[in-house]
């Protein structure tokens, strides 16, 4: 599970389950219906894959199978962020921020938030 990475579709399913779990297959299908239009069989195959990746557990003891995340959202986000930085920016946060700033995608609020985050990170280093 240390190297678990989720596809875009798997993220959609996991987000539903992080918000409300345990949930049945049909509850997940219904939650994703408007956004994706995926069929029951598509969602089932993806959830089966998530179970095999050990990202979800399935409880088949009742009338309906219930799915529950086995990983925390924060852990999945950290893995994805690390993978993205490694693949796209050779692990460099500075390169990523320079790219964002160069595209002028950062608002004043974004810049202030980044300064705050960097100040907090610097304080942790000084401790």
PLY file of the C-alpha trace (Angstrom):
ply
format ascii 1.0
element vertex 127
property float x
property float y
property float z
element edge 126
property int vertex1
property int vertex2
end_header
0.00 0.00 0.00
3.01 2.33 0.33
3.02 2.88 -3.43
-0.74 3.13 -3.89
-1.71 5.65 -6.53
-5.29 6.28 -7.58
-6.62 6.92 -11.07
-8.88 9.92 -11.65
-11.95 7.70 -11.49
-10.76 5.99 -8.33
-10.36 9.42 -6.71
-14.01 10.15 -7.50
-15.10 6.95 -5.79
-12.81 7.44 -2.82
-14.06 11.02 -2.36
-17.63 9.73 -2.14
-16.62 7.14 0.44
-14.48 9.55 2.47
-17.55 11.76 2.74
-19.98 8.99 3.63
-19.04 5.47 4.53
-19.74 2.71 4.75
-21.73 2.84 1.53
-23.22 0.32 -0.84
-22.40 0.06 -4.52
-25.73 1.64 -5.42
-25.15 4.56 -3.04
-21.81 5.26 -4.73
-23.35 4.92 -8.21
-26.10 7.36 -7.24
-23.61 9.86 -5.75
-21.55 9.82 -8.97
-24.45 9.61 -11.41
-24.75 13.29 -12.29
-20.99 13.97 -12.43
-19.91 10.86 -14.34
-22.90 9.01 -15.75
-21.08 5.76 -14.97
-23.05 2.53 -15.03
-23.34 0.23 -12.05
-20.93 -2.23 -13.69
-18.30 0.47 -14.29
-18.40 1.57 -10.66
-18.37 -2.06 -9.48
-15.23 -2.85 -11.50
-13.47 0.24 -10.15
-14.48 -0.54 -6.57
-13.32 -4.14 -7.00
-9.96 -2.76 -8.15
-9.82 -0.49 -5.08
-10.48 -3.51 -2.86
-7.63 -5.41 -4.55
-5.37 -2.36 -4.05
-6.32 -2.49 -0.36
-7.76 1.02 -0.53
-11.28 -0.22 0.33
-12.68 -2.96 2.51
-15.92 -4.70 1.72
-18.28 -6.07 4.34
-20.41 -8.81 2.81
-21.97 -9.98 6.06
-25.30 -8.25 5.45
-27.88 -8.21 2.71
-25.90 -5.54 0.83
-22.12 -5.26 0.52
-20.78 -2.15 2.25
-17.53 -0.44 1.27
-15.28 1.51 3.62
-11.98 3.30 2.89
-8.90 1.64 4.36
-6.73 4.68 3.70
-7.11 8.21 4.97
-7.64 11.03 2.49
-4.56 12.88 3.80
-2.36 9.81 3.21
-3.63 9.42 -0.37
-3.12 13.14 -1.02
0.46 12.97 0.29
1.28 9.99 -1.94
-0.24 11.64 -5.00
1.53 14.93 -4.33
4.87 13.19 -3.98
4.30 11.20 -7.16
3.23 14.30 -9.09
6.23 16.32 -7.92
8.58 13.49 -8.78
7.13 12.83 -12.24
6.58 16.40 -13.39
9.04 18.57 -11.46
11.80 16.09 -10.54
10.76 16.43 -6.88
11.21 20.21 -6.79
8.50 22.24 -5.07
10.35 25.39 -6.20
10.09 24.38 -9.86
6.37 23.74 -9.44
5.75 27.12 -7.80
7.85 28.89 -10.42
5.74 27.23 -13.10
2.50 28.34 -11.42
3.77 31.88 -10.90
5.02 32.04 -14.49
1.56 31.21 -15.78
0.08 33.98 -13.64
-2.38 31.52 -12.11
-1.74 32.77 -8.59
-4.07 35.31 -7.03
-2.99 37.64 -4.24
-4.84 35.33 -1.86
-2.92 32.33 -3.20
0.38 34.15 -2.71
-0.55 35.17 0.84
-1.55 31.59 1.64
1.74 30.26 0.24
3.71 32.79 2.31
1.85 31.68 5.41
2.53 28.00 4.66
6.22 28.70 4.00
6.52 30.77 7.19
5.04 27.89 9.20
7.40 25.41 7.52
10.36 27.64 8.31
9.28 27.90 11.97
9.18 24.09 12.19
12.74 23.93 10.85
13.92 26.40 13.47
12.51 24.32 16.38
0 1
1 2
2 3
3 4
4 5
5 6
6 7
7 8
8 9
9 10
10 11
11 12
12 13
13 14
14 15
15 16
16 17
17 18
18 19
19 20
20 21
21 22
22 23
23 24
24 25
25 26
26 27
27 28
28 29
29 30
30 31
31 32
32 33
33 34
34 35
35 36
36 37
37 38
38 39
39 40
40 41
41 42
42 43
43 44
44 45
45 46
46 47
47 48
48 49
49 50
50 51
51 52
52 53
53 54
54 55
55 56
56 57
57 58
58 59
59 60
60 61
61 62
62 63
63 64
64 65
65 66
66 67
67 68
68 69
69 70
70 71
71 72
72 73
73 74
74 75
75 76
76 77
77 78
78 79
79 80
80 81
81 82
82 83
83 84
84 85
85 86
86 87
87 88
88 89
89 90
90 91
91 92
92 93
93 94
94 95
95 96
96 97
97 98
98 99
99 100
100 101
101 102
102 103
103 104
104 105
105 106
106 107
107 108
108 109
109 110
110 111
111 112
112 113
113 114
114 115
115 116
116 117
117 118
118 119
119 120
120 121
121 122
122 123
123 124
124 125
125 126
